Amino acid sequence: MTPLRRRMLEDMQLRNFSTETQRSYIHYVAQYASYYQSSPDQLGLDDIRNYQLYLIEQRQLSPQSINTFVAAVKFLYTVTLEMPWTDKQFVRLKVPATLPVPLSASEVADFLQHVGPLKHRIVVLLCYGSGLRISEAVALKAGDIDSARMLIRVRNGKGAKDRYTVLSELVLKLLRDYFQRERPTDFLFPGTKKGTHIRPSTIQQLCQEAAHLAGITKRVTPHTLRHSFATHLLENGVDTRIIQVLLGHARIDTTARYTAVTPCALHRVASPADRAPAGRKRAGKQKRPAL
């Protein structure tokens, strides 16, 4: 590990960045340095701009991915390298305001029938039944399960915040069966190496395969299951602010976008046209001349 990478990692750790954010930032900075075959401390703003254009035109990365690269190099240069640069010198792309595409209840049932190993089945059920992000689900430990109150404690979630979310009775039953079989000692869902948890990419690949086997044409990821959790709660009449707390959203408008994808909720809204006059000619009154 180079001194610069170590310094950047230490700077992120001091600011309590999540492990996933640290990994992502290092990944993007390493690719940036590899592209130029040079250490980032030998590169400047023009190099960042040209590389960003390369990501847009040649790599055709999504705006979200490119903005993550921008966030990574901004941190590197303004924090680790202490360059006196401002936000104006780090251009971010406008991200299209797309709506989440949740699964229907029947699609969730079909999908779950094609998820094989018990460990994997529980992880995807945590995303759907508790609204966990995949990074949160795979990092759970036995102490995070509060069976007495039927809650799950999410430690160090997005934004380095703890929160509680609901625990499904079905998931609790499966967890007890799984725990009796596997006896995990650290993470509930250990990885292949001691002291690690199962990789999120493993579950992401599993979701694609299960969706294909179930004949679901929608793109299904662990985050799709989280979207489905929020959408189905809203359809069942759960208050938006409660859903906000369960999901760990910092802003209510992030949660409110689910109202755009809940047909049941929208169906209950009466159109103002239904309250307007019918527009038929009234008896005893003459028709007005056209203007």
N, C-alpha and C positions, 0 to 999 in steps of 0.2 A: 504494500500500500504506500503510495506516495505521501510525502508530508502535507501536500496541499489537500489531498482527499481526506487524510486523517483530521486536519484542521477543520475542514468543512463539516465532517461528521460530528466532531466535538461541538462546533457552533450550533448544530441542529439539536444535539442532545441537551445542551445548556438551555435551549428554548423549548424543550420538552416536545419536540416534533415526534409524531408517531413513527413507528418502525417502517410502516408502509411509505410514508412521505420521505423518510430518509433514503430508503431504497430507490424510490422513484427519482428523486433529485440527483442522486449519484449516477443512476443509469443514464439520465439525459445529459448530464455534464460529461460523462465518460464518452458517449457517442459524439458529442460536440468536439471534444479534444481529439478523438480518433479521426474524425473527418478532416481536420487540419493537420493531423500528425504533429501536434504541438501542445505544450502545456497551456491551459487556459489563462495563466497569468502573463502569457506572452501575446495574448489576443485582445482585441478591443471591440468597440461598439460596431464598427463596420463589419467585423467578422461575425458578430452576433446577427446583424441584419441580413447578411448574405446567407448564413446558415438557415435562418428562419425562412427565407425565400426558397431555399433548397427543400426544406421540409414541406412547404406548401406546393411547389411546382413539381418536384421530382418524387419525393416520398408520398405526397398527397395524404399527409396525416390529417386527422380530424382537428378542428379548432381547439377542442379540449386538450388534445395531446400537445399541440403546439404551445398553448398557453401554459401547460405544465412545464415545458422546456423553458419558457420565458421566466416563469417563477423560479425555476432552479438556478438559471444563470444570474438572475437579479439577486438572489440570496448569495450566490458565490461572490459576485463582484462587490455588492454594497455592504455585505456583512463580513464575510471571510477575508476578502482582499481590501476592504475598506475604501473602495473607490467612491468619489463624491458625485455619483450619478443619481439622477432623479427618476421618478416613475415615467416621465415623458420620454425617456430614452429607452424604455422597454415596452415596445408596442404589442398589445394583445389583440387577438382576433375576436371579432364579434361572434358569439356562439348562437346558432339558431335556436329559437325557443320551441323546441320539439316537446311533444307530450309523451309521457310514459305509456307503454302499451302493455297493460296487465293481461294476465290469463283469466279466463272465466273459471268459476268453481269446478265445472266439469272438466275443463282442460287441466286444472291442477290435479284432479283425481286421476286422470289418464296419465299425466306426467309421472306422478308418484308411483304408479304401478310398474314403471320401467326403471326405477332406481333400485339397484341391487343390494350391495352390502349395507348392513345395519348402520354402520358408522356414517356412511355417505347419506343414507336416508335421513338420519337424525339431523345432519348439518343442513340439508336443504329444507327440512321441516322447520328448523330454527329461523331460516330466512323468511319462510312463508308464515309460520305460526307466531313468530315473535317480532318480525320486521327487522331482523339483524342484518347488518352489512356482512358480506362474506368474511372480511377481515376480522370482524367481531365474533362471528360464529366459530371459526376455526381456533380462535385463541381462548375460548372459554376454559375455565377450570372448575373442578367439582365445587369449590367454595362459592362460585358465582350462582349456583342454583339454590334458590330459596324455596324449597318445596312447601314449607309451612304457610307462606304467604302467596305461593304460586307466582313468584316473580323471578326474573333473571337480572342479575346485576351486570351491566356492561361497564367494564373498567377501561378508562383511557380511550373512549370512543373518539369520533372525529372532533377535532378542536380540543383534544386532550380533556374531554369532559366525561364524567361518570353519569350513568342514568339507570333507571329500572325500566323493564318492559315485561309484558305478560308471559307467563309460562303455560303452554298448552298441557292439558291432562294427558293427551296422547303422547306428547313429547316426553313428559315426565315418566310415563310407563316404559317407553322405549329406552330412555336413558337408564332407568333402573336395570332393565334386562341387559343392556349393553355393559353397564358398569360391573355387573355380576360376572359377565363373560370375560371382559378384557382387563379389568382392574387397572385402569390408567393411573399413573402416579403423579404426573405433572399436568400437562394439558389433557383435556378430556378426549381430544382427537389427535393423538401423537403422530408425528411424521416418521419417516424411515430412520432418521438420525436421532439419537438420544437428546432429549431436551428441546426438541422442536415440535411444532404442530403440523398437521396436514397442510399442504400448500393450497391456497385459494385456486390456483390454476387447475388443480386436480378436480375440484368441484365444478369449475367452469366447463371443463371438457366433458365431465359427466352429464351436466345439464344439456349440452348440445346433443349428446348421444341419446339421452332419454327422450328428449323432445322429438328427435327424428323417429325413434321407435314408436312413439305415441302418435305419430302422424300430425304433429302440431307444426304449422307453417310459420308461426311467429318466432322471432328470435327469443330464445329463452336463456337467461343467465341467472345467477343468484340474485342479482339486483332486480330482475323481472319479478322474482318471487317476493321481494321486499315491496315493490310497487303494488303487487297483487294484494299483499297484506293490507296496505293503506287503503286501496280502492275498495276492498270488500268490507273493511271496517266502516268506511264512510257510507257505503250502500246499506249497511245495517243500522245506520243512525247514530254512530259514535261521533261525538263532538270533534270538530277539527282541531281544537287546541289540545285535546287528550291525545289525538293521533300525533300531533307535533311533538309532544313529550315522549311518546313511545318510540318514535323514529329518531329522536335526538336532533331535530331541526332547530337551528338557531333562529330562523325567521318563519313567521306564520305564512307568509306568501309562498314559501317553498312547499309547504303542506297543502295550501289552498289550490294548487294546480291540479290536485287529484279530483276536484269537483268537475273538471272538464272532461274526465274520462269515466264518470259514473253515470251511466244512463238512468239508473233507478232514481238517483237524486235529481237529475235534470228533469225526469218525467213528472216529478211532483210539482214542478214550477209551473204556475199558470201563466200563459201568455197574456200580456195586457190587451191584445186584440180581442180576447174573449169577453172583456168588460166594456168594449167600445160599442157605440150604437150600431145596429145592424146595417144602417145605410139605406134601408128601403124608404120609398116615398111615403110620407105621412098623409093620411086622409085629411081633406079640407084645406090643404096648403098647396099653393101654386109652385110649380117648378121655377127655380131661379134661372134667369137667362145666363147663358155661357158668357164668360168674360171675353 
